[in-house]
Amino acid sequence: MTSPEPQTRKKSALSEDDMWTAPAVPPAAPGPAPVPTPAPAPPVANPPTRPAAPAAAEQGQVRDLDEARGRNRVRSAIFAWAAAERKAVLRLQECGTEIDAALQRGTDPAVLHAFAAEACQRHGVELDMLPERFQAAIGVPAE
């Protein structure tokens, strides 16, 4: 079974008529010369000016603002220290609990000593900074 050939469109007689064809480029028509428009003037830029020295009252406000910012930085630093100290205390308690539990399970204190020495070396801390309770538990020799 073959399909019928597609039907072709009928051409309009107008498409071949010279009166109905349009040139690709329209002819140049002589007309009045265009009037040149003046270029817009560039905007006048005001050069940045430096503010005058603040009056005595404003200087006091600036000084008060600097002092307030300084207080805020000190407050933030103290809060950061307190948070770090709290974390250090909690980690110290956790470390003590884990050392005690490891020793109760039968872990050799020499292994715990090696762990402590490795941690101290990695972080640039002297082993004798380990709390005395931990030093005694894991067998760090007293100096």
Residue pairs with C-beta under 8 A, 6 or more apart in sequence:
14 20
15 21
54 61
54 62
92 131
95 134
96 131
96 133
96 134
99 112
99 134
99 137
99 138
100 137
102 112
103 109
103 112
103 137
109 137
109 138
109 139
110 139
112 137
112 138
112 139
113 138
113 139
113 140
116 127
116 130
116 134
116 138
116 140
117 127
119 125
120 126
120 127
120 129
120 130
127 140
128 135
128 140
128 143
130 140
134 140
135 142
